[in-house]
Amino acid sequence: MKQPAKRIRAIAQLREYNRYRLKVPVIFSWKNAQGIRQKGVGLTHVMSVRGAFIFATRPPPLNAKIKLKVYLPERSGVRPQRIYGHGQVVRVEPAHGRNRAGFAVAAEPFVVRRVEGYR
């Protein structure tokens, strides 16, 4: 199956940046065809400064514009952080055998914020 040029460029762009294996919770949302906001939860698999692959039982559709909140736990005395971002779904992988469903998102640069009011 032939992939659209825009999708190929987005995937190539994701690979321009270092990717990190990171398994942390994420909440995401998008609007369906009727304009109604849909929400989902998942677990990151890999992340870079411009994208991520997220495991989710109900991935958003291909090309959906999404908002993300990634939750980084406290580690080695570093306060918990939240990563915020928005982007577009560039690939959706259905569950198959032992592989979980998930999706890839090409994002604007993520914004990291410290969790306020923490200890």
C-alpha positions, -999 to +999 in steps of 0.1 A: +000+000+000+014+034-010+018+060+019+009+096+013+040+119+010+028+140+040+028+109+062+062+098+051+076+132+058+060+132+093+075+098+101+109+109+088+107+141+109+100+120+140+132+101+134+153+132+131+152+135+169+164+111+196+137+088+207+135+075+243+118+044+256+094+058+282+065+039+297+044+065+315+006+073+315-008+097+290-043+112+285-052+124+250-083+139+233-095+147+198-127+158+181-147+132+161-164+139+128-193+155+146-170+179+165-175+161+198-144+158+220-133+122+226-109+112+253-085+083+257-058+070+280-027+051+271+009+044+279+038+059+261+062+035+243+087+059+229+089+097+229+110+124+213+108+162+215+085+162+184+064+130+188+056+098+204+042+063+200+014+056+225-003+022+233-040+027+236-070+003+235-090+029+216-066+050+194-077+081+177-082+079+139-055+086+114-049+124+108-068+134+140-056+165+157-049+156+193-040+171+227-018+152+250-009+152+287+020+129+297+026+122+334+062+117+346+065+104+381+089+115+408+123+100+404+156+103+423+144+134+441+131+151+409+096+164+413+069+149+391+065+166+357+037+169+332+044+171+295+018+189+274+015+189+236-007+188+206-001+172+172-015+150+145-019+112+144+004+099+116+000+062+121-025+039+138-016+003+146-044-021+154-040-049+180-027-080+163-019-112+182+003-102+212+009-067+198-012-039+215-031-012+195-014+022+194-007+053+174+021+076+164+017+114+168+038+141+152+037+170+176+047+206+180+075+207+206+063+194+239+061+217+269+073+204+303+058+217+335+066+209+371+036+197+391+027+226+414+018+222+450+039+191+453+054+187+488 
